[in-house]
């Protein structure tokens, strides 16, 4: 067990598509807005700049109508292998957490892993218990897989 295991959430999924396409789904807002978030959520983007130091300022709308202010800043981008980011409610959120996404070939498919590290065990536990972060992460990757399957099936990305 790693020294940070009590502060981490790790979710992964194999997606039946080349990793360049899976990676691209994270790089453009036209893609992200179609699949980001758990089941029943929608996303409204306020600002988006995919580059190291760039940010994505957005609102996630829950199925019950609750709006969740969100903010992501990219700290590392290594196409098509890795994306690292900071994620919180805003740039100055003291509870911002870090995530690393890796995209590994798995035959003709891609294994995506999302490893999230929280500042404290308590914040990790709250994310799991109050916000259902593990299920939400799996649902988000399932939504990504469904979106990419549709792109591959139809050949249409818009």
NUBATOR-908423 format. One line per 4 residues: for each residue z, y, x of C-alpha. Coordinates in nm, 2 decimals. Layout:
REM residues N
Z:Y:X; ...
END
This chain:
REM residues 158
0.00:0.00:0.00; -0.10:0.34:0.14; 0.15:0.62:0.19; -0.01:0.81:-0.10
-0.05:0.53:-0.35; 0.22:0.66:-0.58; 0.02:0.99:-0.61; -0.33:0.84:-0.66
-0.55:0.73:-0.94; -0.86:0.52:-0.85; -1.13:0.43:-1.09; -1.47:0.27:-1.02
-1.78:0.14:-1.18; -2.11:-0.02:-1.10; -2.40:0.17:-1.24; -2.74:0.01:-1.27
-2.94:0.28:-1.09; -3.02:0.40:-0.74; -2.74:0.60:-0.58; -2.96:0.91:-0.54
-2.99:0.93:-0.92; -2.62:0.87:-0.97; -2.54:1.13:-0.71; -2.78:1.38:-0.87
-2.60:1.34:-1.20; -2.31:1.52:-1.03; -2.51:1.80:-0.87; -2.68:1.98:-1.16
-2.51:2.13:-1.47; -2.79:2.02:-1.69; -2.68:1.66:-1.62; -2.30:1.72:-1.60
-2.28:1.89:-1.94; -2.44:1.58:-2.10; -2.19:1.32:-1.99; -1.88:1.48:-1.83
-1.54:1.39:-1.98; -1.38:1.11:-2.18; -1.52:0.98:-2.51; -1.54:1.25:-2.78
-1.52:1.54:-2.54; -1.79:1.81:-2.48; -1.82:2.06:-2.20; -1.91:2.43:-2.20
-2.00:2.57:-1.86; -1.91:2.93:-1.77; -2.02:2.92:-1.40; -2.17:2.66:-1.18
-2.27:2.66:-0.81; -2.30:2.32:-0.64; -2.23:2.38:-0.27; -1.93:2.36:-0.04
-1.70:2.64:-0.15; -1.90:2.67:-0.48; -1.72:2.63:-0.81; -1.77:2.49:-1.16
-1.58:2.69:-1.42; -1.59:2.51:-1.76; -1.41:2.43:-2.08; -1.36:2.07:-2.21
-1.34:2.05:-2.58; -1.14:1.76:-2.71; -1.22:1.57:-3.03; -0.93:1.74:-3.20
-1.07:2.08:-3.12; -0.83:2.15:-2.83; -1.00:2.35:-2.55; -0.90:2.27:-2.19
-0.98:2.53:-1.93; -1.10:2.35:-1.61; -1.20:2.45:-1.26; -1.36:2.26:-0.98
-1.44:2.37:-0.63; -1.64:2.14:-0.39; -1.49:2.09:-0.05; -1.74:1.84:0.09
-2.09:1.73:-0.01; -2.27:1.45:0.18; -2.57:1.34:-0.03; -2.60:1.08:-0.16
-2.28:0.92:-0.03; -1.98:1.14:-0.10; -1.84:1.44:-0.29; -1.49:1.59:-0.24
-1.35:1.85:-0.47; -1.04:2.03:-0.59; -0.97:2.03:-0.96; -0.73:2.23:-1.17
-0.71:2.47:-1.47; -0.80:2.76:-1.25; -0.85:2.86:-0.88; -0.48:2.96:-0.84
-0.34:2.65:-1.03; -0.05:2.53:-0.82; -0.10:2.17:-0.96; -0.46:2.14:-0.84
-0.55:1.79:-0.74; -0.81:1.65:-0.50; -1.08:1.39:-0.58; -1.32:1.21:-0.36
-1.62:1.04:-0.51; -1.81:0.78:-0.31; -2.15:0.64:-0.40; -2.22:0.30:-0.24
-2.53:0.08:-0.28; -2.46:-0.24:-0.46; -2.79:-0.43:-0.45; -3.02:-0.21:-0.66
-2.72:-0.06:-0.84; -2.46:0.19:-0.72; -2.08:0.15:-0.70; -1.91:0.48:-0.77
-1.55:0.52:-0.69; -1.34:0.82:-0.79; -1.02:0.85:-0.59; -0.78:1.13:-0.71
-0.48:1.24:-0.52; -0.21:1.45:-0.69; 0.03:1.68:-0.51; 0.33:1.48:-0.64
0.41:1.15:-0.79; 0.54:1.34:-1.10; 0.21:1.51:-1.16; 0.03:1.19:-1.12
0.26:1.02:-1.37; 0.22:1.30:-1.61; -0.16:1.28:-1.59; -0.14:0.91:-1.66
0.11:0.92:-1.94; 0.04:1.25:-2.12; -0.34:1.29:-2.05; -0.43:0.92:-2.02
-0.61:0.99:-1.69; -0.69:0.63:-1.60; -0.86:0.56:-1.93; -1.02:0.90:-1.93
-1.16:0.84:-1.58; -1.30:0.51:-1.69; -1.45:0.66:-2.01; -1.61:0.94:-1.80
-1.78:0.69:-1.57; -1.89:0.49:-1.87; -2.04:0.81:-2.02; -2.22:0.86:-1.68
-2.35:0.51:-1.69; -2.48:0.55:-2.05; -2.64:0.88:-1.96; -2.82:0.74:-1.65
-2.93:0.43:-1.84; -3.09:0.66:-2.10; -3.27:0.86:-1.82; -3.40:0.54:-1.66
-3.51:0.40:-2.00; -3.69:0.71:-2.12; -3.79:0.86:-1.79; -3.67:1.20:-1.93
-3.40:1.41:-1.75; -3.38:1.71:-1.99
END
